[in-house]
Structures are given as C-alpha cells and as structure tokens.
C-alpha cells in the first residue's frame, strides 16, 4: 500500500540513493547550543564514496541540523549546519523509510500517485475540475493528493532564509497545487502552482512546522508526457543582501499521474447504456430484460439526444483512474463525433471523469470508432504478467492507403503503460473494428476466460455437416472462405503470441462474411459481437437454417458456451443494427467494476 513517507528520521546521512544508518558515520562531538559546526568521522565501510550527502541529526533541544558534504572514506571532517530541516512528504506513497525523489513500480516500489481531476464535482460548474484554479467542494478536494511541507528548527532562521515551493516549466501545465490555509473554508484554498505559476514563497508563522497542500493532476500521460511530475521545496539563503539569493538545499517529491485503465468483459457489469429510437423498441426491451436479470443499472439515451445515432459502443469507452485514496470511472470520448458526440460529456459529473483525444488536422476513419478498441482479461506471456490485460486495436498492414487508428488516440493508449496495446489486422473488414471478429467471455477454468473468434471455416464445416445429413444441397461462398479465414488466422496467431494463449483458450464461433468492395461484412448477424454481462450473454440472433425446429447456428453456439456456465440469450437486431453493419455489442456499452489489482503494483 502506498502511504505517507517520512524522510529518514533515524539516519545521519541522506544521499541520492537512500539513507545510511548510524554505522555509516559517527559523531566525534556534539553540536552544542549556538554552535554551527560538528566533527564527524566517515567509516571505511561507508557506501557510495565520492557522492554528495546531506547529514543531519537531532540536537539536545530537539532541533535538527542539516549539512552537505562529499563522502571520503577514512577522513575526519567538519560539516556546517543550517540548523533547519525542511522536507516534503505526500500521501499516497509507500510505507517505509524511502526517498521520494524517485518513483518505482512494483509491490516494493515507492512514489506518490496523482489523479487527473477530470470529473465535475460541482454540477453548476461549466467545466471539469482540472480546468479551473479553485477548489469547488470538499468532494473536489478528495480527488486530490495531500502533500505536507514540514520544517523543524528555530524560527529565527527565517530572518535570513526563504523557503520556496516550485515546479519546473515543463511540469507546470501537468499539475495544480492548492495551499490549505488554517481554519479557512475549502473554497478559500489558494492556487499557488500550475500553469504560469512556477513558484510560491512559503510564509513561516511562529510555531508553525507543517504546511498542507493539495495536488491535482491536469493531464494524462501521453506521447510528450511520461506521467511523472516533480515538486520541489528549496531553502534560499538571503542573509547577504548585496548578493543573489543562494539555494542551500532542495527536497523533492515525485508523483506519477494515474493512467486511464480499460475494463475487460470478465469484470462485473455495473451499468448498461443503449440508445432508443423509433425502430428499436424490441431491442431496448431485450437489453432492459438483461439489465434486470443481471441487476445492472440501465441508462437509455433518447432519440432527441442521440440524433438517430445508435452506435453507442463506437462513441465512447469506459475506464477508470485510481489512487490509494480514490477511484472513479472516466469515459474516453472517441473522435468519431457522430450524432452521439455530446453524450459522453453529459456523463461527466461528480466522481465521473471525461477524457478525449482528437487529431488537429488529419481526418478520421471508421477505425477511430471505439468498437475498434477492446482489452483482454489479465494474461501471462512468456513469464511476463499483464495483470490488467492488454489493449487490442484494429489496424492495417503497413501499406499506402490502409486505414489505421489516428495517432493521437494510439499515442494516448500506449502512454498509459499498464495495458500494453496489441495492434491487429482489421482493415479487411468494411467497418474495420476488432469487435467484429473477437470477444472475451468469462470461464471457470484455465485462464479464467475464453477468446471467441468469428470463424468462416467453422461455419462452413457446420453447414457442410448439416448438408451431408440431408438438410440442403446448396453450396455457399466456398471460393472465398479460404481468403477470409486467412485474415482471421493472421489475427489468431498474433493473439496467441501476444496474449499467451493455447488453442484450448480459443473458441471458434461460426460466422460467414460477404464481400463488398473487396472488404468483408457479416452475412448474417455476427454472434461474436455480443454483450457480456457476467455469465449472461446477449448474442445477435443469427437466423440460421432451422433443423428439427431449432436454429442450427444457435444450437452450435449454445453447445460451445453453455458448458462454461454461460447463459445465451439471442437478441433480434437484424433490421435495426445488422443491416447497418453492426450488432448487439455495437449498439450497447457497459460500465464495469474496476480491477481489484492496483496498477502501481505491476511492472510494465
């Protein structure tokens, strides 16, 4: 768990890589009252010779001295003390006596976590909380990380010294800092650091040893931003008025901005989103029944708001951000900007964030819709663990004229680091989305899931078997099955390699595709394009051949999925979605429960 760090309270030496305990050096005398120098001896076994170190210890009357020296083994040296210790600490850090100027991944890592304050806690506000320079409410404050500046030493030292909190110009537009004045309303907290505010002089009141600040993230990791932000506290010597202020020492705390994290089908569904319009009443009713059965909240976007745009999966993707003290969902608004373009921002509210990425110049394609953005369940690949799964996006072969997801969206996804993206080949499809040929469903064995792949060869095999059983004589699409199946198999090989899957982890779902302008579209409703709600699946009704009173395609899919403990509900989407190159998954969206695994415990 990441929690508050205190800088080396029992160490005499504080260096760039940690604290050296009392075995590193010993005092040859006390720093008496009124004296500013101390005689110490550096032992032969001292670590990191030649490095510069701060040396400090408590005086008899409880003050602390701080000095700066270069370590040379076997030497007796005098160090000069400033008689004051200043250091930053931040909540959301790792337990232990650790330096805060480095951020490290993993369960034994260290460093503070910062949330992008991208929700809107005040419903009357016209913008997100990270777009203004004020604290809206106490709820707004809880989205921020607490930072404490501690000073120890005689107050008289401030007569000739100045304490400055500062941020670099490159970090200033990524972070906002508010000073929490004593006994003041939250709305009166002062914005002191951020864009165009690079430093703040901390006033020292008599007896005041702690200054409380709240820190908010302003930007997610991206191509030009690693996610790391540093804040510094520097003590300046102002005793010589004829000379420039001289820095004596600086303490630093490093934050990592929490990434945006996607949620796979295997996580618990919380809320279902669907659009309503004049022709899809039966479809909305079927989704409503599934929501009631799975105890999910149902949100229906009315026609007046969706402007007859039914593709709510394409418009947005749900994820979340997380720090040790707070987690909240964040909707990622796609750049497609159809009739639903205003809906994702309407979800923005208290503890519900919003983010988007749009290209400045280059136009967008169908591959920029978020039916082309999926994420796998957690996987392990050749010893490398991906505890939050891997993002899957559709692309093309590297050739002139091929479609690819716009660079600003890809850059954003790669920059989050915790769900390393995999690019698949989807440009062979007319629409070009990965959800047209793959999906994941939960399972009680093996890796905890199965990958469903649309399979023309599996469908052809099934229909051939039925034909040989005397149920029909017509040949269907025989010449083109090999071509389309090679596209599926290309992705199968990538998925096996990048997700560490075996053949037993993959289920081939019968599906035929029709060719249109040298690209493929589903010939009958695409059963892979399903909504997954725990053990309940809402599957497009395929309207396959009826044999002995049953659809043979439905029966085949039931035989593949029901042994996994899954329940199959087939939904008629033929005229409302299928004929417009989409299915059930395209017409719905699901907000899911976050992972129990904490992202900072992984090693990217």
C-alpha positions in Angstrom: 0.0 0.0 0.0 1.3 3.5 -0.8 1.1 5.8 2.1 2.9 8.6 3.8 6.7 8.7 3.8 8.9 10.4 6.4 12.4 11.1 5.2 15.0 9.1 7.2 14.0 10.0 10.8 16.8 7.8 12.2 19.5 8.3 9.7 22.5 10.5 10.0 23.2 10.5 6.3 20.8 11.1 3.4 22.1 10.6 -0.1 20.9 10.2 -3.6 20.1 6.5 -3.2 18.8 6.3 0.3 19.7 6.7 3.9 22.8 5.3 5.6 22.2 4.3 9.2 24.5 5.3 12.1 27.0 2.6 11.1 27.9 4.9 8.2 29.4 7.7 10.2 29.8 8.7 13.8 30.0 11.9 15.7 33.2 13.0 17.3 31.4 15.6 19.4 28.1 17.3 19.9 26.7 20.3 18.2 26.3 22.5 21.2 23.9 25.3 21.7 24.9 28.2 19.5 27.5 26.2 17.5 27.1 25.7 13.8 29.7 23.0 13.1 30.1 19.4 14.0 33.0 17.0 13.8 32.2 13.5 12.3 34.3 10.5 11.1 33.5 8.7 7.9 34.0 5.0 8.3 35.8 2.8 5.7 32.7 0.7 5.1 30.7 3.7 4.0 28.6 3.3 0.9 28.8 5.3 -2.3 32.1 7.1 -1.8 32.5 10.3 -3.6 28.8 11.1 -3.6 27.4 14.2 -2.0 25.2 13.7 1.0 23.0 15.6 3.4 24.0 14.9 7.1 21.6 15.5 9.9 20.7 14.6 13.4 18.6 15.8 16.3 20.1 18.3 18.8 19.7 18.1 22.6 16.9 20.6 22.5 15.1 18.9 19.7 16.1 21.0 16.7 17.6 19.4 13.6 20.8 20.4 11.8 21.4 19.8 8.1 24.7 19.8 6.3 26.1 19.0 2.9 29.4 17.2 2.2 31.2 14.8 -0.1 32.0 11.4 1.3 35.6 10.4 1.6 36.4 7.2 3.5 38.7 7.3 6.4 38.6 11.0 6.8 37.7 13.2 9.8 35.6 16.1 8.5 33.8 19.2 9.8 30.4 19.9 8.5 28.5 23.1 8.7 24.9 23.0 9.8 22.0 25.2 8.8 20.0 24.4 12.0 16.9 23.7 10.0 15.4 20.6 8.3 12.8 21.0 5.6 11.2 18.1 3.7 8.2 17.3 1.6 6.1 14.3 2.1 3.0 13.2 0.3 0.1 10.9 1.0 -0.4 8.0 -1.5 3.1 6.8 -1.0 4.8 3.6 0.0 5.2 2.6 3.7 8.8 2.7 4.7 11.8 4.9 5.1 12.4 5.8 1.5 13.4 8.7 -0.6 10.6 10.4 -2.5 12.7 11.8 -5.4 12.4 8.6 -7.4 9.2 6.7 -8.5 9.4 3.0 -8.9 6.9 0.3 -10.0 6.0 -2.9 -8.3 4.8 -4.1 -4.9 8.1 -2.9 -3.3 8.0 0.4 -5.2 7.8 3.9 -3.9 6.3 7.2 -5.0 3.2 9.3 -4.9 0.1 8.8 -7.1 -1.8 11.7 -8.6 -5.3 11.6 -10.1 -6.2 13.7 -13.1 -9.0 15.7 -11.6 -11.2 15.3 -14.7 -14.6 15.0 -13.1 -17.0 17.8 -12.2 -18.0 17.7 -8.6 -20.0 20.9 -8.7 -23.0 20.3 -11.1 -23.3 24.0 -11.7 -19.8 24.3 -13.0 -19.3 24.8 -16.7 -16.1 22.8 -17.0 -14.1 19.9 -15.5 -12.4 20.5 -12.1 -8.9 20.4 -13.6 -9.8 23.3 -16.0 -10.1 25.9 -13.3 -7.9 27.2 -10.5 -10.1 26.8 -7.5 -11.4 24.1 -5.2 -15.0 23.6 -5.9 -16.2 21.5 -2.9 -14.9 19.0 -0.3 -15.6 16.3 -2.9 -13.2 18.1 -5.3 -10.6 18.1 -2.6 -10.9 14.3 -2.2 -9.9 13.9 -5.8 -6.5 15.5 -4.9 -3.4 14.1 -3.2 -2.3 15.5 0.1 1.2 17.0 0.4 2.8 18.2 3.6 5.8 20.6 3.9 7.5 20.1 7.2 10.0 22.4 8.8 11.9 21.8 12.0 14.3 24.2 13.7 14.4 27.6 15.3 12.1 30.2 13.8 14.8 32.8 13.8 16.4 31.1 10.8 13.7 32.6 8.6 15.1 36.0 9.2 17.9 35.2 6.8 16.3 32.4 4.8 13.4 32.0 2.4 11.5 28.7 1.7 10.2 28.4 -1.8 7.9 25.7 -3.3 8.4 25.4 -7.0 7.7 23.4 -10.2 9.6 23.2 -13.5 8.2 24.9 -16.5 7.8 21.6 -18.3 5.7 20.2 -15.4 3.7 23.3 -14.7 0.9 22.5 -17.1 0.6 19.0 -15.8 -0.1 19.7 -12.1 -2.0 22.2 -9.9 -1.2 22.8 -6.2 -3.5 24.5 -3.7 -2.4 25.8 -0.3 -4.8 24.8 2.5 -4.7 27.8 4.9 -5.5 27.1 8.5 -9.1 27.5 9.6 -10.4 28.5 6.2 -13.2 27.2 4.1 -12.2 24.8 1.3 -13.3 27.3 -1.3 -10.7 29.7 0.0 -7.7 27.3 -0.6 -5.2 29.3 -2.6 -4.0 28.1 -6.1 -0.2 28.5 -5.8 1.4 26.3 -8.5 0.4 25.3 -12.0 0.3 26.9 -15.5 2.0 30.3 -15.3 2.7 29.8 -11.6 6.1 28.3 -11.2 7.0 29.2 -7.5 5.5 30.1 -4.2 7.2 31.6 -1.2 6.1 29.8 1.9 5.5 32.2 4.8 6.6 30.9 8.2 4.4 31.6 11.2 5.8 31.3 14.7 5.4 27.7 15.9 4.1 26.5 12.5 6.0 23.4 11.4 3.6 22.0 8.8 2.1 23.4 5.7 -0.7 21.5 4.0 -1.2 21.4 0.2 -3.5 19.6 -2.1 -2.2 18.4 -5.6 -4.3 17.7 -8.6 -3.3 16.2 -12.0 -4.1 18.3 -15.0 -3.1 15.9 -17.8 -2.9 12.2 -18.5 0.3 10.5 -19.6 0.8 11.0 -23.4 3.4 10.9 -26.1 5.0 14.0 -24.8 4.4 13.4 -21.1 5.8 10.4 -19.1 3.3 10.9 -16.3 6.0 11.9 -13.8 5.7 15.3 -12.1 8.2 16.7 -9.5 7.5 19.3 -6.9 10.4 20.9 -5.0 11.0 22.8 -1.8 14.2 24.9 -1.7 15.7 26.8 1.2 17.4 30.1 0.0 20.0 32.0 2.0 19.0 35.7 1.9 21.5 36.9 4.6 23.7 38.8 2.2 21.5 41.5 0.7 24.2 42.5 -1.8 24.3 39.0 -3.4 21.7 36.9 -5.1 19.6 34.5 -3.0 21.6 31.3 -2.7 20.0 27.9 -2.6 21.2 25.8 0.4 19.3 22.6 -0.4 16.2 21.3 -2.2 13.8 18.5 -1.2 11.7 16.8 -3.9 8.6 14.7 -4.1 7.7 12.8 -7.3 4.2 12.0 -8.4 3.1 9.7 -11.1 -0.2 10.6 -12.7 -2.6 7.6 -12.6 -3.2 6.1 -16.0 -6.6 5.6 -17.7 -7.4 1.9 -17.4 -9.8 -0.1 -19.5 -12.0 -2.9 -18.2 -12.5 -6.3 -19.9 -15.6 -8.3 -20.4 -14.7 -10.5 -17.5 -15.2 -7.8 -14.9 -18.5 -7.3 -13.2 -21.0 -5.1 -15.1 -22.5 -2.2 -13.3 -24.4 -0.1 -15.8 -25.6 -0.7 -19.4 -26.0 2.1 -21.9 -28.2 1.9 -25.0 -29.9 4.3 -27.5 -33.6 4.4 -28.2 -35.2 5.5 -31.4 -38.4 4.8 -33.2 -37.4 1.4 -34.8 -35.6 -0.4 -31.9 -38.2 -0.7 -29.2 -37.9 -4.5 -29.1 -34.1 -4.3 -28.9 -34.2 -1.9 -26.0 -36.7 -4.1 -24.2 -34.4 -7.1 -24.7 -31.5 -5.2 -23.3 -33.7 -4.0 -20.4 -34.6 -7.6 -19.6 -30.9 -8.5 -19.5 -30.2 -5.5 -17.3 -32.9 -6.5 -14.8 -31.7 -10.1 -14.8 -28.1 -9.2 -14.1 -29.0 -6.4 -11.7 -27.4 -3.7 -13.8 -28.5 -0.1 -13.9 -29.8 0.8 -17.4 -29.3 4.2 -19.0 -31.2 4.9 -22.2 -30.1 7.7 -24.4 -33.2 9.1 -26.0 -33.5 9.9 -29.7 -33.6 13.6 -29.1 -30.1 13.3 -27.6 -28.6 10.6 -29.8 -29.9 12.2 -33.0 -30.6 8.8 -34.5 -27.0 7.6 -33.9 -27.4 4.1 -32.5 -23.7 3.2 -32.2 -23.0 4.0 -28.6 -20.1 1.5 -28.4 -18.3 3.4 -31.2 -18.8 6.7 -29.5 -17.1 6.0 -26.1 -15.1 3.6 -24.0 -15.4 3.3 -20.2 -12.4 3.0 -18.0 -11.2 4.4 -14.6 -8.5 6.1 -12.7 -7.2 5.0 -9.3 -5.1 6.2 -6.4 -4.8 4.6 -3.0 -7.3 7.1 -1.6 -9.8 7.3 -4.5 -11.1 5.5 -7.6 -13.6 6.9 -10.1 -14.8 6.0 -13.7 -13.6 8.0 -16.7 -15.3 7.9 -20.1 -13.0 8.2 -23.1 -14.8 10.1 -25.9 -13.9 8.9 -29.4 -13.1 11.4 -32.2 -15.8 9.9 -34.4 -18.3 12.7 -33.4 -21.5 11.4 -34.8 -25.0 12.2 -33.6 -23.9 11.0 -30.1 -20.9 13.4 -29.9 -22.4 15.3 -27.0 -23.5 12.3 -24.9 -20.1 11.3 -23.3 -19.6 14.8 -21.9 -23.2 14.6 -20.5 -22.0 11.7 -18.3 -19.4 14.0 -16.8 -20.3 14.8 -13.2 -19.3 14.1 -9.5 -16.8 11.3 -9.4 -17.3 10.6 -13.1 -14.5 11.8 -15.3 -14.0 12.6 -19.0 -11.1 12.5 -21.5 -10.8 12.7 -25.2 -8.2 12.9 -28.0 -8.9 14.4 -31.4 -6.5 15.0 -34.3 -5.8 18.6 -35.1 -5.6 18.2 -38.9 -5.8 14.7 -40.2 -9.3 13.3 -40.9 -10.6 10.3 -39.0 -11.7 6.9 -40.3 -14.0 4.1 -39.1 -11.1 2.6 -37.3 -11.2 5.6 -34.9 -14.5 4.4 -33.5 -14.2 2.5 -30.2 -15.8 -0.7 -31.5 -12.2 -0.9 -32.6 -10.9 -0.6 -29.1 -11.0 -3.6 -26.8 -9.0 -5.0 -23.9 -8.2 -8.6 -22.9 -8.5 -10.1 -19.5 -5.3 -10.5 -17.4 -2.7 -12.7 -19.2 0.8 -14.0 -18.7 3.0 -14.2 -21.8 6.4 -16.0 -21.7 6.8 -15.2 -18.0 5.7 -11.6 -18.4 2.5 -10.7 -16.5 -0.2 -8.3 -17.7 -2.4 -8.2 -14.6 -4.7 -5.6 -16.2 -4.8 -7.2 -19.6 -3.7 -5.8 -22.9 -5.4 -3.2 -25.1 -6.4 -4.5 -28.6 -6.9 -2.2 -31.5 -7.5 -2.8 -35.2 -5.2 -1.6 -37.9 -4.0 -2.4 -41.4 -0.9 -3.8 -43.0 1.8 -1.0 -43.4 0.8 0.0 -46.9 -0.3 3.1 -48.7 -4.0 3.7 -48.3 -4.5 1.4 -45.4 -6.7 2.6 -42.5 -5.3 3.0 -39.1 -6.5 4.4 -35.8 -5.5 8.1 -35.6 -2.1 8.8 -34.0 -3.3 10.9 -31.1 -5.5 8.1 -29.8 -2.8 5.4 -30.3 -0.3 7.6 -28.5 -2.6 8.1 -25.6 -3.3 4.4 -25.3 0.4 3.4 -25.4 1.4 6.2 -22.9 -0.8 4.7 -20.2 1.8 1.8 -20.0 -0.3 -0.6 -17.8 -2.2 -2.3 -20.6 0.4 -2.6 -23.4 -1.5 -2.4 -26.7 -1.5 -5.0 -29.4 -2.4 -4.0 -33.0 -4.4 -6.5 -35.0 -5.4 -6.6 -38.7 -9.0 -5.3 -39.1 -8.7 -3.4 -42.3 -10.0 -6.4 -44.2 -13.5 -5.6 -42.8 -15.7 -3.0 -44.3 -16.2 -1.3 -41.0 -12.9 -2.4 -39.7 -13.5 -3.0 -36.0 -11.9 -5.6 -33.8 -15.3 -6.3 -32.1 -16.4 -7.8 -35.5 -14.2 -10.8 -35.1 -13.3 -11.2 -31.4 -14.7 -11.1 -27.9 -13.9 -12.5 -24.5 -16.2 -14.4 -22.1 -15.6 -15.5 -18.6 -14.8 -19.1 -17.8 -14.3 -21.0 -14.5 -11.1 -22.8 -15.7 -7.8 -22.3 -17.4 -7.0 -18.6 -17.6 -10.5 -17.6 -16.4 -11.7 -16.7 -19.9 -12.2 -17.8 -23.5 -11.4 -15.8 -26.6 -14.2 -16.0 -29.1 -13.2 -15.7 -32.8 -15.5 -15.4 -35.7 -14.8 -18.3 -37.9 -15.9 -18.8 -41.6 -14.3 -22.2 -41.7 -16.2 -23.3 -38.6 -19.4 -22.1 -40.1 -18.7 -23.8 -43.4 -17.9 -27.0 -41.6 -21.1 -26.9 -39.7 -23.2 -26.2 -42.7 -21.4 -29.0 -44.7 -22.2 -31.4 -41.9 -25.8 -30.5 -42.0 -25.8 -30.8 -45.7 -24.3 -34.3 -45.5 -27.0 -35.1 -43.0 -29.6 -34.4 -45.8 -30.5 -30.8 -44.8 -29.9 -29.0 -48.0 -27.8 -29.2 -51.2 -26.7 -25.6 -52.0 -23.0 -24.6 -51.8 -22.4 -21.2 -50.2 -19.3 -18.9 -50.6 -17.0 -21.9 -51.0 -14.5 -20.0 -53.1 -14.0 -17.1 -50.7 -13.9 -18.9 -47.3 -10.1 -19.6 -47.5 -9.3 -15.9 -48.2 -11.4 -14.6 -45.3 -10.3 -17.3 -42.9 -6.6 -16.4 -43.6 -7.4 -12.9 -42.2 -8.9 -14.5 -39.1 -5.9 -16.8 -38.7 -3.5 -13.9 -39.1 -5.1 -12.4 -36.0 -5.3 -15.7 -34.3 -1.6 -16.1 -34.5 -1.0 -12.6 -33.1 -3.4 -13.1 -30.3 -1.9 -16.4 -29.3 1.6 -14.9 -29.3 0.8 -11.6 -27.6 -1.7 -13.0 -25.1 0.0 -16.3 -24.4 -3.0 -18.4 -25.5 -3.2 -22.0 -26.4 -5.7 -23.5 -28.9 -7.9 -24.6 -25.9 -8.3 -20.9 -24.9 -10.0 -20.1 -28.2 -13.5 -20.9 -29.3 -14.4 -20.6 -33.0 -17.8 -19.1 -33.4 -19.5 -20.0 -36.8 -19.7 -16.9 -38.9 -19.9 -16.1 -42.6 -18.9 -12.9 -44.3 -20.0 -11.3 -47.5 -17.6 -9.3 -49.7 -18.4 -5.7 -50.6 -15.8 -3.5 -52.5 -13.1 -6.0 -51.6 -13.9 -5.8 -47.9 -16.0 -8.1 -45.7 -19.2 -7.6 -43.8 -21.2 -10.1 -41.8 -23.5 -12.2 -44.0 -25.8 -12.9 -41.1 -25.9 -11.3 -37.6 -22.4 -11.7 -36.2 -22.6 -13.8 -33.0 -19.2 -12.7 -31.8 -20.4 -9.1 -31.4 -22.1 -9.8 -28.2 -22.8 -8.0 -24.9 -21.2 -9.9 -21.9 -22.8 -9.4 -18.5 -21.1 -11.8 -16.2 -22.4 -15.3 -17.1 -25.2 -13.8 -19.2 -24.6 -13.2 -22.9 -26.8 -11.1 -25.2 -26.0 -12.6 -28.7 -27.2 -11.4 -32.1 -29.9 -13.8 -33.3 -28.3 -15.4 -36.5 -31.4 -16.6 -38.2 -29.6 -19.7 -39.5 -31.1 -22.9 -41.1 -33.9 -24.4 -39.0 -33.3 -28.1 -38.4 -35.8 -30.1 -36.3 -37.4 -26.8 -35.2 -34.2 -25.2 -33.9 -31.7 -22.8 -35.5 -28.6 -24.9 -36.1 -26.3 -21.9 -35.5 -27.8 -21.1 -32.2 -27.6 -24.7 -31.1 -24.0 -24.9 -32.1 -23.1 -21.7 -30.1 -25.0 -23.0 -27.1 -23.1 -26.3 -27.2 -19.8 -24.3 -27.2 -20.6 -21.8 -24.5 -23.1 -23.3 -22.0 -20.6 -25.9 -20.7 -18.6 -22.9 -19.4 -21.5 -21.9 -17.2 -22.7 -19.2 -19.6 -26.3 -18.4 -20.5 -27.1 -17.5 -24.1 -29.9 -15.1 -24.9 -30.3 -14.4 -28.6 -31.5 -10.9 -29.5 -33.1 -9.9 -32.8 -31.1 -6.9 -34.1 -31.4 -7.7 -37.8 -33.2 -4.7 -39.2 -32.1 -2.2 -36.5 -28.4 -2.9 -36.4 -27.2 -5.8 -38.6 -28.4 -4.2 -41.9 -26.4 -1.1 -40.9 -23.2 -3.1 -40.4 -23.4 -3.5 -36.6 -24.8 -5.8 -33.9 -25.6 -6.0 -30.2 -22.2 -5.0 -28.9 -22.0 -2.1 -31.3 -25.4 -0.8 -30.0 -24.6 -1.1 -26.3 -22.0 -0.1 -23.8 -21.1 -1.3 -20.3 -19.6 0.4 -17.3 -17.8 -2.2 -15.2 -16.3 -2.6 -11.8 -12.5 -1.7 -11.6 -9.8 -4.4 -11.2 -9.0 -5.4 -7.6 -5.4 -5.3 -8.6 -3.7 -2.0 -8.1 -1.9 -0.7 -11.2 1.2 0.6 -9.3 2.0 -2.9 -8.1 2.7 -4.1 -11.7 6.0 -3.8 -13.6 5.3 -2.5 -17.2 
